[in-house]
């Protein structure tokens, strides 16, 4: 005769619910700090690095003799468009934060005006086309009246990583430049390489 194997009784539903609740009870502590506080948790690019790099590049751009010469030549603030800020580093970096920070600071200085580019420009053009079909003639925005940009602001972020055992150094090279859209001539360019970090993993020796 076959022996019947007794299966263990199913866990009570209440016990299962308690187990799920217990697994989600890990405590989380959040503390607020001043926005200017330097924080380095992972060793990767962070908000402090953005602040240091942008302050340096903005100051270099606004104090550039070449920028002053171009403004004098034009007789008005140059019109600038933001181009691509490439991330050529080995980590994920949202370079739009760098370009937007520079755009705001330069615009607020009164030394340059900016026009929309990229997705924003496409949205504006689509809206103008939409107004031609659906808005009254007196209120529809006219076509062909865009302000042409004089210069294009572009840049990039690159990294050099040196590693030995559990210790590594990360150096960031952030460049920015303005080019004359009509002639391709460089109006201004600079590079910041102040950000250098030594990262030591736990258990490794310096």
Secondary structure, DSSP 8 states (H G I E B T S, - for coil): ------------HHHHHHHHHHHT----------TT----SSSS--HHHHHHHHHHHHHHHHT-HHHHHHHHHHTS-EEEEEEEEEE-SSS---THHHHHHHHHHHHHHTSEEEE--HHHHHHHHHHHHHHHHHS-TTTS--TT-----SEEEEEEEEEEEEEETTEEEEEEEEEEEEEETTT--EEEEEEE---EEEEE-TT---
